[in-house]
């Protein structure tokens, strides 16, 4: 890996901050829609009209027209106009980050992630995992990964089945959002014909979207996540990975705010997943170890306390978790393995 210049690290941090501020205002000033009035029996009533993620026009009733609602409509227009310079600013920062060497997502995957972000997937508890998250984590840590060959067009998304904290957003139709991108996605049939699809793929291309959720006990059949109107594939160890996600930015195309796992948890999760890989997936196991090693190299140099905290959270899940991670840590480069052992003793 290679350190990004300090000015590019600063640009990326500012981009994440500005996207976070924009996201906070999306519920009002930047919501795609408009106010309309209807006259019923001589009285005017306000509605907010918009097109939802699946392309259906909807209207939200606000009330009979009066001075208060007139003022609301006026503020809406003013806020929307005020957001335009902010959008130009985040675009400029994203370009600066890309040209300065920050890790960029391939264009098709970035289009998918931006569409999901706009539709509220990440606001509703969605987390970006997998190799695209690894690329983003490099930017967060101020490094550029040297393993360009690890890029993939598999967009791995994860979410808990139920949110502990309610969100203000209405449920989103994830399959509808993916279809609305008009990129040719089709549901991938499951091994069990009666099970709902948890994946979407563009025929003849590598581009694929998978929805995952933490497994419960020994249940491995797809489960519905109602707030996304989509089924997810349960996976072991995923609850640890997505428990405390952090904000990050996608810098390709239209920059978007996403959530990714904590870097230290991602690294340790890669070790425990590597321990569970069957012999037939040697390449994937090697990829797990490379990603874990690169992350740990940065974290143990710059953020050793983060690794210690992630380790404590892992140990709370049982001795078998600890044993798996220690077993795979032995396959890391010697000095790195010794450093990790010292932090996790």
C-alpha positions as CSV (number, residue, x, y, z in Angstrom):
1,X,0.0,0.0,0.0
2,X,1.0,3.6,-0.5
3,X,0.1,6.6,1.7
4,X,-2.1,9.2,0.0
5,X,-0.8,12.8,0.2
6,X,-2.0,14.7,3.2
7,X,-3.9,17.2,1.1
8,X,-5.8,14.4,-0.6
9,X,-6.6,12.8,2.8
10,X,-8.0,16.3,3.8
11,X,-10.0,16.5,0.6
12,X,-11.6,13.1,1.2
13,X,-12.4,13.9,4.9
14,X,-14.0,17.2,3.7
15,X,-16.0,15.3,1.1
16,X,-17.4,12.9,3.7
17,X,-18.3,15.9,6.0
18,X,-20.1,17.8,3.2
19,X,-22.0,14.7,2.0
20,X,-23.1,14.1,5.6
21,X,-24.4,17.7,5.8
22,X,-26.2,17.3,2.5
23,X,-27.8,14.0,3.6
24,X,-29.1,15.7,6.7
25,X,-31.0,18.2,4.5
26,X,-32.3,15.6,2.0
27,X,-35.5,15.1,3.8
28,X,-36.6,18.5,2.9
29,X,-34.6,20.8,0.6
30,X,-33.3,18.2,-1.8
31,X,-36.2,15.8,-1.9
32,X,-37.1,15.2,-5.6
33,X,-40.7,16.4,-5.8
34,X,-42.8,19.5,-5.7
35,X,-45.8,21.0,-3.9
36,X,-49.2,21.0,-5.7
37,X,-52.6,22.2,-4.7
38,X,-56.0,20.7,-5.3
39,X,-59.3,22.5,-5.1
40,X,-62.0,20.6,-3.3
41,X,-65.4,22.2,-2.8
42,X,-63.9,25.7,-3.2
43,X,-61.0,25.1,-0.7
44,X,-57.4,24.6,-1.7
45,X,-55.3,21.8,-0.2
46,X,-51.6,21.3,-0.4
47,X,-50.0,18.0,-1.4
48,X,-46.3,17.0,-1.8
49,X,-46.0,15.1,-5.1
50,X,-43.0,12.9,-5.9
51,X,-42.0,9.7,-7.8
52,X,-41.0,6.9,-5.5
53,X,-38.0,4.5,-6.1
54,X,-40.2,2.1,-8.2
55,X,-41.3,4.9,-10.5
56,X,-44.9,5.4,-9.1
57,X,-46.2,8.9,-8.7
58,X,-47.3,9.5,-5.1
59,X,-48.8,12.4,-3.2
60,X,-48.6,13.2,0.5
61,X,-51.5,15.2,2.0
62,X,-50.3,18.2,4.0
63,X,-53.5,20.1,4.8
64,X,-55.7,23.0,3.8
65,X,-53.8,25.9,2.3
66,X,-53.0,28.7,4.8
67,X,-50.2,31.1,5.7
68,X,-48.2,28.5,7.5
69,X,-48.2,26.1,4.6
70,X,-47.5,28.9,2.1
71,X,-44.4,29.8,4.2
72,X,-43.4,26.1,4.2
73,X,-43.5,26.0,0.4
74,X,-41.5,29.2,0.2
75,X,-38.8,27.8,2.5
76,X,-38.7,24.6,0.5
77,X,-37.8,26.4,-2.7
78,X,-35.2,28.6,-0.9
79,X,-33.5,25.5,0.6
80,X,-33.4,23.7,-2.7
81,X,-31.7,26.6,-4.3
82,X,-29.2,26.9,-1.5
83,X,-28.2,23.3,-1.9
84,X,-27.1,23.7,-5.5
85,X,-23.7,25.2,-4.6
86,X,-23.1,22.3,-2.1
87,X,-23.7,19.8,-4.8
88,X,-21.1,21.5,-7.0
89,X,-18.7,21.5,-4.1
90,X,-18.9,17.8,-3.5
91,X,-18.5,17.1,-7.2
92,X,-15.3,19.2,-7.2
93,X,-14.0,17.5,-4.0
94,X,-14.6,14.0,-5.6
95,X,-12.7,15.0,-8.7
96,X,-9.8,16.2,-6.6
97,X,-9.8,13.0,-4.6
98,X,-9.8,10.8,-7.7
99,X,-7.0,12.8,-9.5
100,X,-5.0,12.7,-6.2
101,X,-4.9,8.9,-6.2
102,X,-7.8,8.0,-3.9
103,X,-9.4,4.6,-4.6
104,X,-12.2,4.9,-7.1
105,X,-15.1,2.4,-7.7
106,X,-15.8,1.2,-11.2
107,X,-18.4,3.2,-13.0
108,X,-21.2,0.6,-13.1
109,X,-20.9,-0.3,-9.5
110,X,-20.7,3.4,-8.5
111,X,-24.0,4.0,-10.4
112,X,-25.7,1.2,-8.4
113,X,-24.4,2.6,-5.1
114,X,-25.4,6.2,-5.9
115,X,-28.9,5.0,-6.9
116,X,-29.2,3.1,-3.6
117,X,-27.9,6.0,-1.6
118,X,-30.4,8.4,-3.2
119,X,-33.2,5.9,-2.5
120,X,-32.4,5.8,1.2
121,X,-30.8,2.3,1.4
122,X,-27.9,3.5,3.7
123,X,-30.1,5.8,5.7
124,X,-32.3,2.8,6.5
125,X,-29.5,0.7,7.9
126,X,-27.8,-0.7,4.8
127,X,-24.0,-1.3,4.9
128,X,-21.6,-1.7,2.0
129,X,-19.4,-4.7,2.5
130,X,-17.0,-6.8,0.4
131,X,-14.2,-5.5,-1.9
132,X,-16.0,-2.2,-2.7
133,X,-16.0,-1.5,1.1
134,X,-12.3,-2.4,1.2
135,X,-11.5,0.2,-1.5
136,X,-13.4,2.8,0.5
137,X,-11.7,1.9,3.7
138,X,-8.4,2.7,2.1
139,X,-9.5,6.2,1.4
140,X,-10.8,6.5,5.0
141,X,-7.4,5.4,6.3
142,X,-5.4,7.6,3.9
143,X,-3.8,4.9,1.8
144,X,-4.0,3.5,-1.7
145,X,-4.1,-0.3,-2.0
146,X,-1.6,-1.8,-4.4
147,X,-3.7,-4.8,-5.2
148,X,-5.6,-3.5,-8.2
149,X,-6.3,-7.1,-9.2
150,X,-8.7,-7.5,-6.3
151,X,-11.3,-5.2,-7.9
152,X,-14.7,-6.8,-8.5
153,X,-18.0,-5.8,-9.8
154,X,-19.8,-7.8,-7.1
155,X,-21.7,-5.2,-5.0
156,X,-22.2,-6.7,-1.6
157,X,-24.7,-5.1,0.7
158,X,-25.7,-6.1,4.2
159,X,-28.4,-5.1,6.6
160,X,-29.9,-6.3,9.9
161,X,-33.3,-7.8,9.6
162,X,-34.8,-5.3,12.0
163,X,-33.5,-1.8,12.9
164,X,-33.2,-1.1,16.7
165,X,-34.0,2.6,16.0
166,X,-36.8,3.6,13.8
167,X,-36.1,5.8,10.8
168,X,-38.2,8.6,9.4
169,X,-38.0,7.2,5.9
170,X,-40.7,5.3,4.2
171,X,-39.8,1.7,3.2
172,X,-37.9,1.5,0.0
173,X,-38.3,-1.0,-2.8
174,X,-34.8,-2.3,-3.4
175,X,-35.6,-4.5,-6.4
176,X,-37.6,-1.5,-7.8
177,X,-34.6,0.8,-7.3
178,X,-32.2,-1.7,-9.1
179,X,-34.7,-2.1,-11.9
180,X,-35.1,1.7,-12.3
181,X,-31.4,2.1,-13.0
182,X,-32.2,0.4,-16.4
183,X,-28.9,-1.5,-16.4
184,X,-30.4,-4.8,-17.3
185,X,-30.4,-6.4,-13.8
186,X,-32.4,-9.6,-13.4
187,X,-33.1,-11.6,-10.2
188,X,-30.8,-14.6,-9.8
189,X,-32.8,-17.8,-9.1
190,X,-31.9,-19.5,-5.9
191,X,-30.9,-23.2,-5.5
192,X,-34.3,-23.8,-4.0
193,X,-37.0,-22.8,-6.5
194,X,-39.3,-21.8,-3.8
195,X,-36.8,-19.4,-2.2
196,X,-36.9,-15.7,-3.1
197,X,-33.9,-14.3,-5.0
198,X,-31.2,-12.5,-2.9
199,X,-29.1,-11.5,-5.9
200,X,-29.5,-9.4,-9.1
201,X,-27.2,-9.8,-12.1
202,X,-26.7,-8.2,-15.5
203,X,-26.8,-11.0,-18.0
204,X,-23.5,-11.5,-19.8
205,X,-21.6,-9.2,-17.4
206,X,-19.8,-9.5,-14.1
207,X,-21.9,-6.9,-12.4
208,X,-23.9,-8.4,-9.6
209,X,-25.7,-7.1,-6.4
210,X,-26.1,-9.4,-3.4
211,X,-28.1,-8.6,-0.2
212,X,-26.9,-10.3,3.0
213,X,-28.0,-10.4,6.6
214,X,-26.6,-11.9,9.8
215,X,-27.5,-15.6,10.2
216,X,-29.5,-16.7,13.2
217,X,-28.6,-20.1,14.7
218,X,-28.5,-22.7,11.9
219,X,-31.0,-21.0,9.6
220,X,-29.6,-20.4,6.2
221,X,-32.6,-19.9,3.9
222,X,-33.2,-16.4,2.5
223,X,-35.3,-14.1,4.7
224,X,-37.3,-11.0,3.9
225,X,-36.2,-7.6,5.0
226,X,-39.4,-5.8,4.9
227,X,-38.1,-2.2,4.9
228,X,-36.3,-3.0,1.6
229,X,-39.0,-5.3,0.1
230,X,-36.2,-7.7,-0.6
231,X,-34.8,-11.0,0.5
232,X,-31.4,-11.4,2.0
233,X,-29.0,-14.4,2.3
234,X,-28.1,-15.1,6.0
235,X,-24.3,-15.3,6.7
236,X,-22.4,-16.3,9.8
237,X,-20.3,-13.7,11.5
238,X,-21.9,-10.8,9.7
239,X,-23.5,-9.3,12.8
240,X,-20.0,-8.5,14.2
241,X,-19.0,-6.9,10.9
242,X,-21.9,-4.5,10.5
243,X,-22.6,-3.7,14.2
244,X,-21.1,-0.2,14.2
245,X,-20.7,1.0,10.6
246,X,-19.0,4.3,9.7
247,X,-19.7,7.0,7.1
248,X,-17.6,7.1,3.9
249,X,-17.9,8.4,0.4
250,X,-18.0,6.9,-3.0
251,X,-16.0,9.2,-5.3
252,X,-16.8,7.8,-8.7
253,X,-19.6,9.4,-10.8
254,X,-21.9,11.3,-8.6
255,X,-20.3,11.2,-5.1
256,X,-22.5,9.4,-2.6
257,X,-22.5,8.9,1.2
258,X,-22.4,5.2,2.2
259,X,-21.9,3.2,5.4
260,X,-19.0,0.7,5.6
261,X,-17.8,-1.5,8.5
262,X,-15.2,-0.2,11.0
263,X,-11.8,-0.9,9.5
264,X,-10.5,-3.0,12.4
265,X,-13.7,-5.1,12.5
266,X,-13.4,-5.6,8.7
267,X,-9.8,-6.9,9.1
268,X,-10.6,-9.3,11.9
269,X,-13.8,-10.5,10.1
270,X,-11.7,-11.3,7.1
271,X,-9.6,-13.6,9.2
272,X,-12.5,-15.4,10.7
273,X,-14.2,-15.8,7.3
274,X,-10.9,-17.2,5.9
275,X,-11.0,-19.9,8.5
276,X,-14.4,-21.0,7.3
277,X,-13.6,-21.2,3.6
278,X,-13.7,-24.7,2.1
279,X,-10.7,-26.1,0.3
280,X,-12.3,-25.4,-3.1
281,X,-12.2,-21.6,-2.5
282,X,-8.4,-21.2,-2.1
283,X,-8.4,-18.0,-4.1
284,X,-11.1,-16.4,-2.0
285,X,-9.2,-17.4,1.2
286,X,-6.0,-15.8,-0.1
287,X,-7.9,-12.7,-1.0
288,X,-9.3,-12.5,2.6
289,X,-5.8,-12.8,4.0
290,X,-4.4,-10.1,1.7
291,X,-7.1,-7.7,2.6
292,X,-6.8,-8.4,6.3
293,X,-3.1,-8.1,6.2
294,X,-3.1,-4.8,4.4
295,X,-5.7,-3.3,6.7
296,X,-3.8,-4.5,9.8
297,X,-0.5,-3.1,8.5
298,X,-2.1,0.4,8.5
299,X,-4.1,0.0,11.7
300,X,-1.3,-1.4,13.8
301,X,0.9,1.5,12.7
302,X,-1.7,4.3,13.1
303,X,-4.7,3.1,15.1
304,X,-3.6,0.2,17.3
305,X,-6.3,1.0,19.8
306,X,-9.0,0.4,17.2
307,X,-7.7,-3.1,16.7
308,X,-7.7,-3.7,20.5
309,X,-11.4,-2.6,20.7
310,X,-12.4,-4.7,17.7
311,X,-10.7,-7.7,19.3
312,X,-12.5,-7.2,22.6
313,X,-15.8,-7.2,20.8
314,X,-14.9,-10.3,18.9
315,X,-13.8,-12.2,22.1
316,X,-17.2,-11.5,23.6
317,X,-18.7,-13.7,21.0
318,X,-16.9,-16.8,22.3
319,X,-13.7,-18.8,22.3
320,X,-14.4,-20.4,18.9
321,X,-14.2,-16.9,17.3
322,X,-10.9,-16.2,19.0
323,X,-9.5,-19.6,18.0
324,X,-10.4,-19.1,14.3
325,X,-8.9,-15.6,14.1
326,X,-5.6,-16.7,15.8
327,X,-5.4,-19.7,13.5
328,X,-5.6,-17.5,10.4
329,X,-3.4,-14.7,11.9
330,X,-0.5,-17.2,11.8
331,X,-0.6,-17.1,8.0
332,X,0.0,-13.3,7.9
333,X,3.6,-12.1,7.3
334,X,5.7,-12.8,10.4
335,X,6.2,-9.4,11.8
336,X,2.6,-8.5,11.3
337,X,1.4,-11.7,12.9
338,X,3.6,-10.9,15.9
339,X,2.3,-7.4,16.2
340,X,-1.3,-8.6,16.1
341,X,-0.6,-11.2,18.8
342,X,0.9,-8.5,21.0
343,X,-2.2,-6.4,20.7
344,X,-4.6,-9.3,21.2
345,X,-2.9,-11.2,24.0
